[in-house]
Amino acid sequence: MAQVDFYVLDRVDEHARSTLACKLAEKAWRLENTIHIHTTTREDAERLDELLWTFRDGSFVPHELIGGDTGAPVTIGFGEFAVAPRDLLITLCDEIPAFAESFPRIAELVSSDENSRAKSRRRYATYRDQGHKLTTHKI
């Protein structure tokens, strides 16, 4: 079973949620992990692709959108695109991706608006019912 960490932001801010995804990806990459960040839409994935270049001065996180073939340690995908298992899945989706079970660690990023929290509670219950180890972090 996977270790699933829910990161709950204290504000309603999609940019802050995306920035947190970048920070987690950078930290995991520096620890020599492979990471996949999954979004709902192509547009979200492309915004995250751009943000990974600019979220912090001096940062460099080698990454690519799904479909590239550079072997980058960080990939970004969206929708129903399945990916090969990596060390960490960072999800910015409202639903658990079908391929999530193949990852040993999962990071769920949640903004503080009620709609986002309600959806995250459903995902939390699903993970719990599947027997995953759950931890919540308030950011």
QUIQUIRA-V926706 format. One record per pair of residues at least 6 apart in sequence whose ideal C-beta (glycine too) atoms are under 7 Angstrom apart, sorted by the first residue. I is the first residue (numbers start at 1). J is the second residue. D is the distance in whole Angstrom. If there is no record, write none. Layout:
I & J & D
I & J & D
//
This chain:
1 & 131 & 5
1 & 132 & 5
1 & 133 & 6
2 & 103 & 6
2 & 104 & 6
2 & 105 & 6
2 & 106 & 5
2 & 132 & 5
3 & 104 & 7
3 & 105 & 5
3 & 133 & 5
4 & 106 & 5
4 & 108 & 7
4 & 127 & 5
4 & 132 & 5
4 & 133 & 7
4 & 134 & 5
5 & 107 & 5
5 & 135 & 5
5 & 137 & 6
6 & 108 & 5
6 & 110 & 6
6 & 120 & 6
6 & 124 & 6
6 & 136 & 5
6 & 137 & 7
7 & 20 & 6
7 & 107 & 6
7 & 108 & 7
7 & 109 & 5
7 & 110 & 7
7 & 137 & 5
7 & 139 & 5
8 & 110 & 5
8 & 112 & 7
8 & 136 & 6
8 & 137 & 7
8 & 138 & 5
8 & 139 & 7
9 & 16 & 6
9 & 17 & 6
9 & 20 & 7
9 & 110 & 7
9 & 111 & 5
9 & 112 & 6
9 & 139 & 5
10 & 112 & 6
10 & 138 & 7
10 & 139 & 6
11 & 112 & 5
12 & 111 & 5
12 & 112 & 5
12 & 113 & 4
13 & 111 & 6
14 & 111 & 7
17 & 92 & 7
17 & 109 & 5
17 & 111 & 5
18 & 47 & 7
18 & 48 & 6
18 & 51 & 6
19 & 51 & 7
19 & 55 & 5
20 & 109 & 6
20 & 139 & 7
21 & 37 & 6
21 & 48 & 7
21 & 90 & 5
21 & 92 & 6
21 & 109 & 6
22 & 51 & 6
22 & 52 & 5
22 & 55 & 4
22 & 61 & 7
24 & 90 & 6
24 & 107 & 6
25 & 35 & 5
25 & 37 & 6
25 & 61 & 6
25 & 74 & 5
25 & 90 & 6
26 & 59 & 6
26 & 61 & 5
28 & 35 & 5
28 & 87 & 7
28 & 88 & 5
29 & 35 & 6
29 & 61 & 6
29 & 73 & 5
29 & 74 & 6
33 & 87 & 4
33 & 88 & 5
34 & 73 & 5
34 & 86 & 4
34 & 87 & 5
35 & 73 & 7
35 & 74 & 5
35 & 86 & 6
35 & 87 & 7
35 & 88 & 5
35 & 90 & 6
36 & 75 & 5
36 & 77 & 6
36 & 83 & 5
36 & 86 & 5
36 & 89 & 5
37 & 48 & 6
37 & 74 & 7
37 & 76 & 5
37 & 90 & 4
37 & 92 & 7
38 & 77 & 5
38 & 78 & 7
38 & 89 & 6
38 & 91 & 5
38 & 92 & 7
38 & 93 & 6
38 & 97 & 5
39 & 45 & 5
39 & 48 & 6
39 & 76 & 7
39 & 78 & 5
39 & 92 & 5
39 & 93 & 7
40 & 78 & 6
40 & 79 & 7
40 & 93 & 5
40 & 94 & 7
41 & 78 & 6
41 & 79 & 7
42 & 78 & 5
44 & 78 & 6
44 & 92 & 7
45 & 65 & 6
45 & 76 & 5
45 & 77 & 6
45 & 78 & 4
48 & 76 & 5
49 & 63 & 7
49 & 65 & 6
49 & 76 & 6
52 & 61 & 5
52 & 63 & 5
61 & 74 & 6
62 & 72 & 5
62 & 73 & 6
62 & 74 & 6
63 & 72 & 5
63 & 74 & 4
63 & 75 & 7
63 & 76 & 6
64 & 70 & 5
64 & 72 & 4
64 & 75 & 6
65 & 76 & 5
66 & 75 & 6
66 & 76 & 7
66 & 77 & 4
66 & 81 & 5
66 & 83 & 7
75 & 83 & 6
77 & 83 & 6
82 & 98 & 7
82 & 99 & 5
83 & 99 & 6
85 & 102 & 4
85 & 103 & 6
86 & 103 & 7
87 & 104 & 7
87 & 105 & 6
88 & 103 & 7
88 & 105 & 5
88 & 107 & 7
89 & 100 & 6
89 & 103 & 4
89 & 106 & 5
90 & 107 & 5
90 & 109 & 7
91 & 97 & 6
91 & 106 & 7
91 & 108 & 6
92 & 109 & 6
94 & 119 & 5
96 & 123 & 6
96 & 126 & 6
100 & 106 & 6
108 & 120 & 6
108 & 123 & 6
110 & 116 & 5
110 & 117 & 6
110 & 120 & 4
124 & 134 & 7
127 & 134 & 6
128 & 134 & 6
//
